Protein backbone atom coordinates (compact mmCIF):
# COMPACT_ATOMS: atom_id res chain seq x y z
CA UNK A 1 0.00 0.00 0.00
CA UNK A 2 1.51 3.28 -1.12
CA UNK A 3 1.37 6.44 0.90
CA UNK A 4 -0.70 9.28 -0.58
CA UNK A 5 1.91 11.92 0.27
CA UNK A 6 5.25 11.94 -1.50
CA UNK A 7 8.48 12.05 0.48
CA UNK A 8 9.31 15.58 -0.66
CA UNK A 9 5.87 16.83 0.34
CA UNK A 10 6.23 15.13 3.73
CA UNK A 11 9.62 16.78 4.26
CA UNK A 12 8.20 20.20 3.28
CA UNK A 13 5.27 19.84 5.73
CA UNK A 14 7.63 18.73 8.49
CA UNK A 15 9.93 21.71 7.98
CA UNK A 16 6.91 24.10 7.95
CA UNK A 17 5.62 22.60 11.20
CA UNK A 18 9.04 22.97 12.84
CA UNK A 19 9.31 26.60 11.68
CA UNK A 20 5.83 27.37 13.06
CA UNK A 21 6.69 25.69 16.40
CA UNK A 22 9.91 27.73 16.67
CA UNK A 23 8.00 30.97 16.02
CA UNK A 24 5.45 30.13 18.71
CA UNK A 25 8.21 29.20 21.16
CA UNK A 26 10.05 32.48 20.55
CA UNK A 27 6.77 34.40 20.97
CA UNK A 28 6.11 32.56 24.25
CA UNK A 29 9.56 33.53 25.57
CA UNK A 30 8.91 37.20 24.68
CA UNK A 31 5.46 37.06 26.34
CA UNK A 32 6.93 35.58 29.53
CA UNK A 33 9.61 38.28 29.66
CA UNK A 34 6.98 41.02 29.19
CA UNK A 35 4.79 39.48 31.93
CA UNK A 36 7.76 39.34 34.27
CA UNK A 37 8.61 43.00 33.65
CA UNK A 38 4.98 44.04 34.14
CA UNK A 39 4.72 42.11 37.43
CA UNK A 40 7.99 43.57 38.75
CA UNK A 41 6.92 47.11 37.83
CA UNK A 42 3.69 46.61 39.81
CA UNK A 43 5.29 45.03 42.87
CA UNK A 44 8.62 46.89 43.10
CA UNK A 45 8.59 50.64 43.26
CA UNK A 46 11.63 52.39 41.83
CA UNK A 47 14.16 53.62 44.38
CA UNK A 48 14.91 57.32 44.61
CA UNK A 49 18.28 57.54 46.35
CA UNK A 50 19.39 60.88 44.97
CA UNK A 51 19.30 63.75 47.46
CA UNK A 52 18.94 61.53 50.56
CA UNK A 53 21.08 61.98 53.63
CA UNK A 54 23.18 59.20 55.16
CA UNK A 55 20.63 58.42 57.90
CA UNK A 56 17.79 58.22 55.34
CA UNK A 57 19.86 55.84 53.18
CA UNK A 58 20.53 53.67 56.22
CA UNK A 59 16.81 53.55 57.03
CA UNK A 60 16.06 52.62 53.41
CA UNK A 61 18.65 49.81 53.61
CA UNK A 62 17.08 48.50 56.82
CA UNK A 63 13.63 48.47 55.23
CA UNK A 64 14.98 46.62 52.19
CA UNK A 65 16.73 44.07 54.43
CA UNK A 66 13.50 43.48 56.35
CA UNK A 67 11.63 42.91 53.08
CA UNK A 68 14.34 40.53 51.86
CA UNK A 69 14.17 38.58 55.13
CA UNK A 70 10.38 38.30 54.85
CA UNK A 71 10.66 37.05 51.27
CA UNK A 72 13.41 34.58 52.28
CA UNK A 73 11.22 33.23 55.10
CA UNK A 74 8.31 32.76 52.70
CA UNK A 75 10.59 31.07 50.15
CA UNK A 76 11.96 28.72 52.85
CA UNK A 77 8.44 27.86 54.06
CA UNK A 78 7.24 27.16 50.53
CA UNK A 79 10.33 25.04 49.82
CA UNK A 80 9.79 23.03 53.04
CA UNK A 81 6.13 22.44 52.15
CA UNK A 82 7.13 21.39 48.64
CA UNK A 83 9.75 18.92 49.96
CA UNK A 84 7.23 17.52 52.46
CA UNK A 85 4.66 17.05 49.68
CA UNK A 86 7.25 15.38 47.44
CA UNK A 87 8.17 12.92 50.22
CA UNK A 88 4.50 12.20 50.84
CA UNK A 89 3.88 11.60 47.14
CA UNK A 90 6.87 9.25 47.00
CA UNK A 91 5.60 7.28 50.01
CA UNK A 92 2.12 7.03 48.51
CA UNK A 93 3.56 5.78 45.21
CA UNK A 94 5.44 3.07 47.08
CA UNK A 95 2.26 2.10 48.95
CA UNK A 96 0.32 1.90 45.67
CA UNK A 97 2.99 -0.33 44.15
CA UNK A 98 2.93 -2.55 47.22
CA UNK A 99 -0.85 -2.85 47.06
CA UNK A 100 -0.72 -3.65 43.38
CA UNK A 101 1.89 -6.30 43.97
CA UNK A 102 4.01 -5.29 40.99
CA UNK A 103 7.29 -5.10 42.83
CA UNK A 104 10.15 -7.40 41.98
CA UNK A 105 10.37 -10.37 44.27
CA UNK A 106 13.88 -11.61 45.02
CA UNK A 107 14.70 -15.17 43.98
CA UNK A 108 14.50 -17.56 46.91
CA UNK A 109 17.16 -20.17 47.57
CA UNK A 110 16.50 -23.66 48.85
CA UNK A 111 17.93 -24.24 52.28
CA UNK A 112 18.25 -27.69 53.81
CA UNK A 113 17.17 -27.54 57.42
CA UNK A 114 16.90 -30.52 59.72
CA UNK A 115 13.74 -31.07 61.72
CA UNK A 116 15.59 -30.17 64.93
CA UNK A 117 16.84 -26.88 63.52
CA UNK A 118 13.36 -26.04 62.19
CA UNK A 119 11.71 -26.73 65.55
CA UNK A 120 14.42 -24.75 67.32
CA UNK A 121 13.78 -21.82 64.97
CA UNK A 122 10.01 -22.00 65.43
CA UNK A 123 9.81 -22.75 69.15
CA UNK A 124 13.04 -21.16 70.35
CA UNK A 125 14.18 -22.28 73.79
CA UNK A 126 11.02 -24.36 74.36
CA UNK A 127 12.30 -27.08 72.01
CA UNK A 128 14.29 -29.60 74.05
CA UNK A 129 13.29 -32.93 72.51
CA UNK A 130 15.53 -34.20 69.76
CA UNK A 131 13.47 -35.42 66.90
CA UNK A 132 15.02 -38.19 64.87
CA UNK A 133 12.42 -38.99 62.25
CA UNK A 134 14.29 -42.00 60.87
CA UNK A 135 14.31 -43.78 64.24
CA UNK A 136 10.54 -44.16 64.18
CA UNK A 137 10.44 -45.82 60.77
CA UNK A 138 9.58 -49.52 60.45
CA UNK A 139 12.33 -51.77 59.27
CA UNK A 140 11.18 -53.92 56.37
CA UNK A 141 13.01 -57.04 55.25
CA UNK A 142 13.63 -57.24 51.57
CA UNK A 143 12.14 -60.45 50.22
CA UNK A 144 14.07 -62.31 47.63
CA UNK A 145 11.61 -62.72 44.77
CA UNK A 146 14.10 -64.46 42.50
CA UNK A 147 14.30 -67.50 44.82
CA UNK A 148 10.57 -68.08 44.62
CA UNK A 149 10.47 -68.35 40.84
CA UNK A 150 13.15 -70.52 39.35
CA UNK A 151 14.10 -69.36 35.89
CA UNK A 152 13.94 -72.02 33.22
CA UNK A 153 16.59 -71.70 30.61
CA UNK A 154 15.68 -73.39 27.39
CA UNK A 155 15.52 -72.99 23.67
CA UNK A 156 13.28 -70.07 22.86
CA UNK A 157 12.31 -71.53 19.47
CA UNK A 158 10.71 -74.59 21.11
CA UNK A 159 8.82 -72.28 23.47
CA UNK A 160 7.47 -70.17 20.59
CA UNK A 161 6.40 -73.26 18.61
CA UNK A 162 4.72 -74.77 21.65
CA UNK A 163 2.81 -71.61 22.48
CA UNK A 164 1.61 -70.88 18.95
CA UNK A 165 -2.03 -71.36 18.12
CA UNK A 166 -4.93 -72.05 20.49
CA UNK A 167 -3.16 -74.88 22.27
CA UNK A 168 -0.43 -72.50 23.36
CA UNK A 169 -2.96 -70.10 24.77
CA UNK A 170 -4.57 -72.93 26.70
CA UNK A 171 -1.19 -74.05 28.06
CA UNK A 172 -0.47 -70.48 29.19
CA UNK A 173 -3.86 -70.30 30.87
CA UNK A 174 -3.33 -73.68 32.58
CA UNK A 175 0.21 -72.77 33.61
CA UNK A 176 -1.00 -69.56 35.18
CA UNK A 177 -3.73 -71.45 37.09
CA UNK A 178 -1.64 -74.33 38.36
CA UNK A 179 0.80 -72.51 40.76
CA UNK A 180 -2.11 -70.89 42.58
CA UNK A 181 -3.93 -74.18 42.86
CA UNK A 182 -0.97 -75.92 44.54
Residue, then its C-alpha position, 0 to 999 in steps of 0.5 A: x500500500x503506497x502512501x498518498x503523500x510523497x516524500x518531498x511533500x512530507x519533508x516540506x510539511x515537516x519543515x513548515x511545522x518545525x518553523x511554526x513551532x519555533x516561532x510560537x516558542x520564541x513568541x512565548x519567551x517574549x510574552x513571559x519576559x513582558x509578563x515578568x517586567x509588568x509584574x515587577x513594575x507593579x510590585x517593586x517601586x523604583x528607588x529614589x536615592x538621589x538627594x537623601x542623607x546618610x541616615x535616610x539611606x541607612x533607614x532605606x537599607x534597613x527596610x529593604x533588608x526586612x523585606x528581603x528577610x520576609x521574602x526569604x522566610x516565605x521562600x523557605x516555608x514554601x520550599x519546606x512544604x514542597x519537599x514535604x509534599x514530594x516525600x509524601x507523594x513518593x511514600x504514597x507511590x510506594x504504597x500503591x505499588x505494594x498494594x498492586x503487587x508489581x514489585x520485583x520479588x527476590x529469587x529464593x534459595x533452597x535451604x536444607x534444614x533438619x527437623x531439629x533446627x526447624x523446631x528450634x527456629x520455630x519454638x526457640x528455647x522451648x524445644x528440648x526434645x531431639x526429633x530423629x524422624x528415621x528412628x521411628x520408621x519400620x524396618x522392612x526385610x527385603x524379600x528375595x523374589x528371584x528365589x521363589x520363581x526358578x528361571x527355566x533356561x531353554x531354547x526359545x524356538x521350542x517355546x514359541x512353537x509350543x505356544x503358537x495357536x490355540x493350544x499354546x494359549x490354553x497351556x499359558x492359561x493352565x500354567x497360570x492357574x496351576x501354581x495358585x492351585x498348589 
